[in-house]
Amino acid sequence: MKRICVYPKDVQLVTGRSERYGRNIIADIKNKLKKQKHQLITIDEFCNYMGLETSDVEPLIR
């Protein structure tokens, strides 16, 4: 089964940065997209924000 949500640990795996950086990126994406605190970020939203191809990111996220 393929996941559609991105968590800070996933951002850490993709970018090689800290988990804290991942939390900050997710918070920035939520602010930009005007999402509420409880709403999740999708892989597509993350890739669009970071300028990455979804096909490159999906294999890295388990």
C-alpha positions as CSV (number, residue, x, y, z in Angstrom):
1,M,0.0,0.0,0.0
2,K,1.3,3.4,-1.0
3,R,1.3,6.3,1.4
4,I,0.1,9.8,0.3
5,C,1.1,11.8,3.4
6,V,4.5,13.3,4.3
7,Y,5.8,13.5,7.8
8,P,8.9,15.2,9.1
9,K,10.9,12.0,9.1
10,D,10.2,11.6,5.4
11,V,11.4,15.2,4.7
12,Q,14.6,14.2,6.6
13,L,15.1,11.1,4.4
14,V,14.6,13.1,1.2
15,T,16.7,16.2,2.0
16,G,19.3,14.7,4.4
17,R,18.6,17.5,6.9
18,S,17.4,17.2,10.5
19,E,13.9,16.2,11.6
20,R,13.5,19.7,13.0
21,Y,14.1,21.1,9.5
22,G,11.4,18.6,8.3
23,R,8.9,20.0,10.8
24,N,9.7,23.6,9.7
25,I,9.2,22.7,6.0
26,I,5.8,21.0,6.7
27,A,4.7,24.1,8.8
28,D,5.8,26.4,5.9
29,I,3.8,24.3,3.4
30,K,0.7,24.3,5.6
31,N,1.0,28.1,5.9
32,K,1.4,28.6,2.2
33,L,-1.6,26.3,1.4
34,K,-3.6,27.8,4.3
35,K,-4.1,24.4,5.8
36,Q,-5.2,23.9,9.4
37,K,-3.0,22.4,12.0
38,H,-4.6,19.0,11.9
39,Q,-4.5,18.7,8.1
40,L,-1.8,16.6,6.5
41,I,0.6,17.3,3.6
42,T,0.5,15.1,0.5
43,I,3.5,13.9,-1.4
44,D,2.4,16.0,-4.4
45,E,2.1,19.2,-2.3
46,F,5.6,18.5,-0.8
47,C,7.1,17.9,-4.2
48,N,5.5,21.0,-5.7
49,Y,6.8,23.2,-2.8
50,M,10.4,21.7,-3.0
51,G,10.6,21.6,-6.8
52,L,11.1,17.9,-6.9
53,E,9.6,15.2,-9.2
54,T,7.1,12.9,-7.4
55,S,8.6,9.9,-9.2
56,D,12.0,10.7,-7.6
57,V,10.6,11.1,-4.1
58,E,8.1,8.2,-3.8
59,P,10.7,5.5,-3.7
60,L,12.4,7.2,-0.8
61,I,9.2,7.3,1.3
62,R,8.2,3.9,2.6
